[in-house]
Structures are given as structure tokens and as C-alpha cells.
């Protein structure tokens, strides 16, 4: 990266390739996780707060479930919580929307012949549910790494 002589901003080269995450970058799936979890914990008089969610983000499902159950002291094992959450999540995933600007960005990059790919940690089954309504514009991604 070189520095521009006229400003303190770096001069970047041309964009040659783009790799995007799917959840929270292209599709609004974060609201699904929040809604499904809140529906479960509210049955026990609890709230799924941002503070708790931030402790769980980036963790594997079972590890995050342990955090949730321990923090909220709900009468479920982490495995029971996950068993309750999965069917509701899958129902909601089928309705998830593209995030603002995602479709426009993908089409713009495609129009300018910039190769794109998606990297996701989603399981194949949930990936299929999440993307069912979005296949037309997701077809601009020749490579999807799961």
C-alpha cells in the first residue's frame, strides 16, 4: 500500500477478487438467531440481550448454547436448547432477506468481471434453506466454500 502525496489516505490497487461471508454480510440471518433464541428464553421469563449475544458470537453452536444456558439459568441442557432452536431457525431462515446493498454490490462486481466467492460456516442443509429465495443473484458466485 502506498500513501497518496495529497492526503493521508492510502492508495489501494484495483480490486481483483472478492470473498464474502454469507451470514450478516449478504443475508440478514443474525435477526433469525436472535428471534429464535428470544422465543425460547422468553418462555422462562428471560431476555436474550445484546450483552449475552456478544458473548456467544463466533462460538460453535454447543459452546454458545452452554453460555446461554449458564448465563440465563434456564432449565434446559445446551443440547435441549439447540434441539428447540433448530426447527424454528430453519423456518425463519426460509424467509431471510438480503442485506441492504448486497444484491447491488454482487451485480456490480459481476458486471465488472471481478470474481466473487462466498465463504460460510453454515451447514449444507441450513445453507440451502437460507439461499432458496436468493438463487438468482447468488448465481453470480461460481465458488461457495462451506
Backbone torsions as a table, in degrees:
resi	resn	phi	psi	omega
1	UNK	NA	127.5	177.0
2	UNK	-101.4	156.7	178.0
3	UNK	-99.5	137.9	177.0
4	UNK	-71.8	140.2	179.3
5	UNK	-74.5	-21.9	-177.4
6	UNK	-91.7	-7.7	179.5
7	UNK	-155.9	175.3	179.3
8	UNK	-89.9	5.5	-179.2
9	UNK	-84.2	140.5	177.8
10	UNK	-71.7	150.9	175.5
11	UNK	-96.4	117.7	-178.0
12	UNK	-99.7	150.8	175.8
13	UNK	-75.6	178.5	179.7
14	UNK	-66.9	148.5	175.3
15	UNK	-76.9	124.4	-177.3
16	UNK	-107.8	-25.7	-179.5
17	UNK	-153.9	154.5	178.0
18	UNK	-136.5	131.3	172.5
19	UNK	-118.4	125.6	-177.4
20	UNK	-120.4	147.2	170.2
21	UNK	-81.4	151.3	-178.8
22	UNK	-86.9	-54.3	-174.8
23	UNK	-72.9	118.1	177.4
24	UNK	84.2	-4.2	175.9
25	UNK	-114.3	-51.5	178.6
26	UNK	-99.6	-42.4	-177.5
27	UNK	-116.7	144.0	178.6
28	UNK	-83.7	78.6	179.1
29	UNK	-97.6	-18.6	-179.2
30	UNK	-59.9	-36.9	179.0
31	UNK	-66.1	-28.8	177.9
32	UNK	-66.5	-48.0	178.8
33	UNK	-58.3	-43.2	-179.1
34	UNK	-64.6	-48.7	-177.5
35	UNK	-63.8	-46.4	-178.6
36	UNK	-61.3	-42.7	-179.7
37	UNK	-68.4	-43.2	179.7
38	UNK	-61.8	-39.2	178.6
39	UNK	-60.1	-38.2	179.9
40	UNK	-72.4	-50.9	-173.7
41	UNK	-71.8	-24.7	179.3
42	UNK	-66.5	-24.3	176.6
43	UNK	-65.0	-17.3	179.2
44	UNK	-111.0	15.2	177.8
45	UNK	73.2	24.5	-176.5
46	UNK	-113.8	161.2	176.3
47	UNK	-120.6	139.4	176.8
48	UNK	-92.1	96.0	-173.8
49	UNK	-87.8	163.9	176.0
50	UNK	-61.3	-38.2	179.4
51	UNK	-59.3	-42.9	178.7
52	UNK	-71.0	-44.4	179.7
53	UNK	-57.7	-40.3	-178.9
54	UNK	-65.6	-28.1	176.1
55	UNK	-72.5	-26.6	-175.8
56	UNK	-91.9	-23.1	-175.3
57	UNK	-61.7	139.0	177.6
58	UNK	84.3	-3.6	-179.9
59	UNK	-93.4	157.1	172.4
60	UNK	-66.0	155.6	-173.5
61	UNK	-53.7	-47.9	-176.4
62	UNK	-67.6	-39.1	177.7
63	UNK	-64.1	-43.3	178.3
64	UNK	-64.6	-38.7	178.6
65	UNK	-63.7	-38.4	175.9
66	UNK	-59.8	-44.4	179.7
67	UNK	-60.7	-47.5	-178.6
68	UNK	-59.7	-51.5	-177.3
69	UNK	-62.5	-43.0	179.9
70	UNK	-66.7	-45.7	-177.4
71	UNK	-66.3	-42.2	-175.9
72	UNK	-91.7	-9.9	-180.0
73	UNK	52.5	47.5	176.3
74	UNK	-88.5	151.2	-174.5
75	UNK	-81.9	52.2	177.7
76	UNK	-133.0	150.1	169.5
77	UNK	-80.2	160.7	176.0
78	UNK	-56.1	-37.8	179.7
79	UNK	-67.3	-38.3	177.7
80	UNK	-65.9	-42.0	176.9
81	UNK	-58.1	-47.9	-179.2
82	UNK	-62.6	-37.5	178.6
83	UNK	-65.6	-33.0	176.1
84	UNK	-75.2	-38.1	-174.9
85	UNK	-72.6	-39.4	-172.0
86	UNK	-57.0	-49.5	-179.2
87	UNK	-64.5	-35.9	178.8
88	UNK	-69.2	-41.5	177.1
89	UNK	-59.5	-46.8	-178.5
90	UNK	-60.9	-37.3	176.2
91	UNK	-62.9	-45.7	-178.8
92	UNK	-72.3	-33.8	178.5
93	UNK	-58.6	-33.5	-179.9
94	UNK	-64.8	-14.0	-178.8
95	UNK	-111.4	2.0	-173.6
96	UNK	-65.8	147.1	-175.4
97	UNK	-106.4	159.1	172.9
98	UNK	-69.1	144.1	176.3
99	UNK	-71.8	152.2	-179.3
100	UNK	-54.3	129.0	177.2
101	UNK	88.2	-13.1	-176.1
102	UNK	-63.3	-49.9	-177.8
103	UNK	-63.8	-44.0	180.0
104	UNK	-60.7	-42.7	179.5
105	UNK	-64.6	-45.8	-179.3
106	UNK	-60.9	-45.1	179.8
107	UNK	-67.0	-37.7	178.4
108	UNK	-62.2	-48.5	-179.8
109	UNK	-62.7	-40.3	178.5
110	UNK	-63.8	-44.1	179.4
111	UNK	-59.5	-32.3	-179.2
112	UNK	-96.5	18.3	175.0
113	UNK	55.3	37.0	176.4
114	UNK	-97.2	114.6	-178.7
115	UNK	-60.3	140.3	-178.4
116	UNK	-131.4	151.7	171.5
117	UNK	-146.1	162.8	177.5
118	UNK	-114.1	134.5	172.2
119	UNK	-116.0	130.0	-177.9
120	UNK	-145.7	149.0	174.1
121	UNK	-98.4	6.0	179.0
122	UNK	-66.2	141.8	173.7
123	UNK	-66.8	153.3	-177.9
124	UNK	-55.0	-39.5	-178.4
125	UNK	-66.6	-44.3	179.6
126	UNK	-73.3	-31.2	175.5
127	UNK	-59.2	-44.8	-179.5
128	UNK	-62.3	-40.5	179.6
129	UNK	-67.1	-46.3	-176.9
130	UNK	-62.5	-36.0	-171.8
131	UNK	-96.6	-4.4	-175.1
132	UNK	-52.5	-42.8	-178.5
133	UNK	-82.1	-2.8	-170.9
134	UNK	-121.7	14.9	-173.5
135	UNK	-61.6	-32.2	-177.7
136	UNK	-60.2	-50.8	-178.0
137	UNK	-85.2	-23.0	176.7
138	UNK	-74.5	-12.4	177.0
139	UNK	-67.2	-10.7	176.0
140	UNK	-73.7	-7.4	179.2
141	UNK	-102.2	102.4	179.8
142	UNK	-72.6	-18.8	-178.3
143	UNK	-127.1	128.0	174.8
144	UNK	-127.9	118.2	-178.1
145	UNK	-101.6	118.5	-179.4
146	UNK	-114.3	NA	NA
